[in-house]
């Protein structure tokens, strides 16, 4: 799956680096050689997921968590990464080793006029 055009239900928040601000760059430094990537997924009240920590983007918004996680995995090149999920005060931390072997969330599955999500 390619995210080059940010398709698959994702929509971007476009900001310049100046708008992203010094604070963001200090909180989420770019991972250098041998450093672990760090991604944060935060869900807002309407159910939109915001991803921070991706290359070249201060924040990216997604309507689906599975798509957001797939985007982060591709952005990291499936290299080792730390992942935080924040939902209504609930916090989850997942460390993914190279290849991202831990399943965090699966795409929605449609069954008998219902949509079910396995996370």
N, C-alpha and C positions, 0 to 999 in steps of 0.2 A: 504494500500500500504506500503510495507516495503522497506526501503532504506539501509538495513544492508549491502548489497554488492555494494551500490552506483550505482545501475542500473538505468533503466528508462531514459536513455539519459544523465545521469550525468557523469562527469569525474572529478577526483580529481587532485589537485596540491599537491604533496607529499613533505612536508618539515619537518625538525626536529624542535623542539622547539627552539634550538639555532639559526637556520636560520630564524625562525619567528621573533626573536628579541625582545628586551625589549620594544621597542616602541609599537608594536602590543599589548603586554600584558597590557601595561598601558592604551592604548586607549580602549580596549575591555576586561575589567575585567570580570571574571566569576561571574555570578549572584549567590549570596548566597540565603539562605532561606529568603523569603519575598521580594527579589529584583526582579525588572522587567528585563526580558531578552531584549537584544538589537541586532537586526539583520540589516545588511546593504547589499543591493543588488546594484551592480554597473554594468552597461552594457558597454562593450567596443565596439570599432568601428566594428569588425566583427559580433557583435550580441551575444557575449558570456556573460553570467551573472556570476559575481563573488559574492559569499556569504561570508561575514565575520560575526563572532559572534556565529558560531555553536560550540558545545562542541567538544573538542579534535581535532579541525582542525583550522589552521590559516586562510585558504581560500579554498573554494570549488567552482569549475567552473561547470556551467550548460549551456546547449544549449537552454533550455526552462525555462521561468520565472515561469510558473505554477508548474513545477516539483521542482524548487528551493524553492518556497514558501511552497509547501507541505513538503519538506525536513525540512525546518526551523520549521514548525508547529509541526512535529513529534519530532524534536530535543528538542523543548521546552516543549513537553508533552501537547501542547495546553494551556499552562499557559499564563498568561498576558505577553505581549511583545510589544516593540516599534520597528517599522520597517521603514527603510529609503530606498527609491529607487532613484538612481541617473542615469539619462539617458541624455547624450548630454547637460549637463548644466541644465536640468530640475530636480527639486527636489520634492519628495513626502514623506510625513510623515504620517504613519498610526499607531494609538495605538490600539492594539488588546486586548480586555479584555479576561478573561478566556474562552476557547472554540473557540477563534478566529472567532467571528460572522461576521466580515466584509469581503466581497469578494474583493480580490485585483485583481485576474486574474483567468481566467478559462482555462482549457486545450484546445489546438487547436481542432477545429471541421472541419472535411472534408465535403465539399458540392460541388457536381458537378465539380470535377477536380480542385477545389480551396480549399485552406486551409484558414480558417478564425479564428481569435483569438479575443475572447471577454475579454476585461480587464476592 
